[in-house]
Amino acid sequence: MPTVVLYKQDGSQVGQIELSEHVFGQEDNQQAIFDTIVAERAAMRQGTQKAKTRHEVSGGGRKPWRQKGTGRARQGSIRAPQWRGGGVVFAPTPRSHAIKVNKKVVRLAMRCALSAKVRENQIFVLEDLQLESFKTKGLLQVFDALNVGPNKIIVVLAEPNGNVELAGRNIPYAQVSTQAHTSVYQMMNADVLVVTKAAIEKYEEVLK
C-alpha cells in the first residue's frame, strides 16, 4: 500500500498517510492516458469556425456573360469559388469535436495519472489548505514552505475555496482546481500535485 508524507501548510510534517492500492498503485497504461487526453483536448475546441459556400455568399444570381461567343471561359456566377469574393469550396461549418471515451477508460487513466505522481514523488498531501485572505502572497508562502515552486503546480481541493482560487490566479505556473474538475490532461501536464487530504479521500471514494 503506497504511503506519502502528510504536511501542514507551513511545511511541517504531521506524519504519513496510507493511500489506496487500487487508486494510487495502478500499473501504467499509456493507451488509456493517451485516449483520455486526446478526448479532453478535443472537448476544449469551440468548433465555431464558419465560412460561406457559394450558395451563402450574397450576389451572383445572374450569369456574368453569355455562354458562347465572347472568347472568355464560360462562367455561371461571379460568386463561384474561383472568383474574388466567391464562396469557399469545402467551407468549415460549426461542429462538435467531441470524442467518445468510455467512463471505465477515463477512470483508469485518472488512476494511472495519480499513481504516476506517487511513484515519481511529485505529490504533496496537505492536512488542510486555508488562507486568511485572497492575497497571492499567502499561497506563495505555502509553495515556499513545501519547496515546490516555480514548477508547474496544480492544487487540488475537495471543495471550492474562494480565497485559494483567487490567490492562485496571479501565479503563472500554478492552477487551483477541485477534485471533480481536475482532468487527466491537467494532472499529466503538471510537475507537482498539491492535494488536500479531503481531496485524496474523495479520489479514493470515486475511483475505488
C-alpha positions in Angstrom: 0.0 0.0 0.0 1.5 3.4 -1.0 2.3 5.8 1.7 3.2 9.5 1.4 4.1 12.2 3.9 1.3 14.3 5.3 2.2 18.0 5.5 0.7 21.1 7.2 0.6 24.2 5.0 3.5 25.7 6.9 5.7 22.8 5.5 5.9 20.8 8.7 5.3 17.1 8.6 2.4 15.7 10.5 3.0 12.0 9.8 2.3 9.6 7.0 -0.9 8.7 5.2 -1.7 5.4 3.6 -3.2 5.5 0.1 -5.5 3.1 -1.6 -3.5 0.5 -3.6 -6.3 0.3 -6.2 -6.3 4.1 -6.9 -2.7 5.2 -6.2 -0.9 1.9 -7.0 -2.2 1.4 -10.5 0.2 0.0 -13.1 0.9 2.4 -16.0 -1.5 2.2 -19.0 -0.2 4.6 -21.7 -3.1 3.9 -24.1 -5.8 4.8 -21.6 -4.0 8.0 -20.7 -3.5 8.9 -24.4 -7.1 8.3 -25.4 -8.4 10.3 -22.4 -6.1 13.3 -23.1 -7.0 13.3 -26.8 -10.7 13.4 -25.9 -10.2 16.1 -23.2 -8.2 18.3 -25.6 -10.8 17.8 -28.4 -13.5 18.9 -26.0 -11.7 22.2 -25.4 -12.2 23.1 -29.0 -15.1 25.6 -29.6 -15.9 24.2 -33.0 -17.4 27.6 -34.1 -15.3 28.1 -37.3 -17.5 29.1 -40.2 -17.1 30.2 -43.8 -19.7 30.7 -46.6 -20.1 28.4 -49.5 -21.1 29.7 -53.0 -24.8 29.3 -52.1 -24.4 31.5 -49.0 -22.4 34.5 -50.5 -24.7 37.3 -51.5 -25.0 38.2 -55.2 -24.0 36.2 -58.2 -27.5 35.3 -59.3 -27.1 36.5 -62.9 -24.8 34.8 -65.4 -21.9 37.3 -65.9 -21.8 36.9 -69.7 -23.3 34.7 -72.4 -22.2 31.1 -72.7 -20.5 31.3 -76.1 -19.0 33.9 -78.5 -17.1 36.1 -76.1 -13.8 34.3 -76.2 -13.7 34.0 -72.5 -14.2 30.9 -70.3 -17.8 30.1 -69.6 -19.0 31.3 -66.2 -22.2 30.7 -64.4 -21.8 33.1 -61.4 -19.4 35.7 -60.1 -19.7 34.0 -56.7 -18.1 30.7 -57.8 -15.0 29.7 -55.8 -12.6 30.8 -58.5 -13.8 34.4 -58.3 -12.6 37.1 -55.9 -15.4 37.4 -53.3 -16.7 33.9 -54.2 -17.7 31.2 -51.8 -15.3 28.7 -50.2 -15.3 25.2 -51.8 -15.2 23.0 -48.7 -16.2 25.6 -46.2 -15.8 24.7 -42.4 -19.1 24.7 -40.5 -19.8 24.8 -36.8 -19.5 21.3 -35.3 -18.6 19.4 -32.2 -15.1 17.9 -32.0 -16.0 15.6 -29.1 -14.5 12.2 -29.0 -16.3 9.4 -27.0 -14.2 7.6 -24.4 -15.7 5.0 -22.1 -16.1 6.0 -18.4 -14.1 3.0 -17.4 -11.2 4.2 -19.5 -11.3 7.7 -18.1 -11.3 6.4 -14.5 -8.4 4.0 -15.4 -6.5 7.0 -16.9 -7.1 9.1 -13.7 -5.8 6.2 -11.5 -2.7 5.9 -13.7 -2.0 9.6 -13.6 -2.4 9.7 -9.7 -0.2 6.6 -9.4 2.5 8.1 -11.6 2.7 11.2 -9.4 3.1 8.9 -6.3 5.8 6.8 -7.9 7.7 9.9 -9.0 7.4 11.6 -5.6 5.5 14.5 -7.3 2.5 14.6 -4.9 2.3 16.6 -1.7 -0.7 15.9 0.6 -1.8 18.7 2.9 -3.8 18.1 6.0 -5.8 21.2 5.0 -5.4 24.4 3.0 -7.0 27.6 4.3 -5.9 31.2 3.6 -6.9 34.2 5.7 -7.3 36.3 2.6 -7.3 36.1 -1.2 -3.8 37.7 -1.4 -1.4 35.8 -3.8 1.3 36.1 -1.1 -0.5 33.6 1.1 -0.4 30.8 -1.5 3.2 31.6 -2.4 4.2 31.1 1.2 2.6 27.6 1.1 4.6 26.8 -2.1 7.8 28.1 -0.5 7.2 26.0 2.7 6.7 22.9 0.6 9.6 23.9 -1.7 7.6 23.1 -4.9 7.9 26.3 -6.9 8.4 27.5 -9.6 7.4 24.2 -11.3 4.1 23.7 -12.9 1.8 23.2 -9.9 -1.8 22.1 -9.7 -3.6 22.5 -6.4 -6.5 20.1 -5.9 -9.1 20.9 -3.3 -12.1 18.8 -2.2 -14.5 21.7 -2.3 -14.3 25.2 -3.9 -12.4 27.7 -1.8 -12.7 31.3 -2.8 -9.5 32.6 -1.1 -7.3 29.9 -2.5 -8.7 30.2 -6.0 -8.3 33.9 -6.1 -4.8 33.7 -4.6 -3.8 31.3 -7.4 -4.9 33.4 -10.3 -1.8 35.7 -10.4 0.6 32.8 -10.2 1.5 31.9 -13.8 2.9 28.4 -13.0 0.0 27.4 -10.7 -3.5 26.3 -11.1 -6.2 25.7 -8.5 -8.9 23.2 -9.1 -11.3 20.9 -7.3 -11.2 17.1 -7.3 -14.3 16.9 -9.5 -13.0 19.3 -12.2 -9.3 18.2 -12.5 -8.7 16.4 -15.7 -6.1 13.8 -16.6 -4.5 16.3 -19.1 -4.1 18.9 -16.3 -2.6 16.3 -14.0 -0.1 14.9 -16.5 0.9 18.4 -17.6 1.8 19.4 -14.0 5.2 18.8 -12.5 3.8 18.9 -8.9 0.5 17.9 -7.5 -0.6 19.5 -4.2 -3.6 17.8 -2.8 -5.6 18.2 0.4 -6.3 15.1 2.5 -10.1 15.6 1.9 -9.5 15.5 -1.9 -7.5 12.3 -1.5 -10.4 10.7 0.3 -12.8 11.8 -2.5 -10.5 10.3 -5.1 -10.5 7.0 -3.3 -14.2 7.1 -3.0 -14.9 7.9 -6.6 -12.2 5.7 -8.2 -12.3 2.7 -6.0 
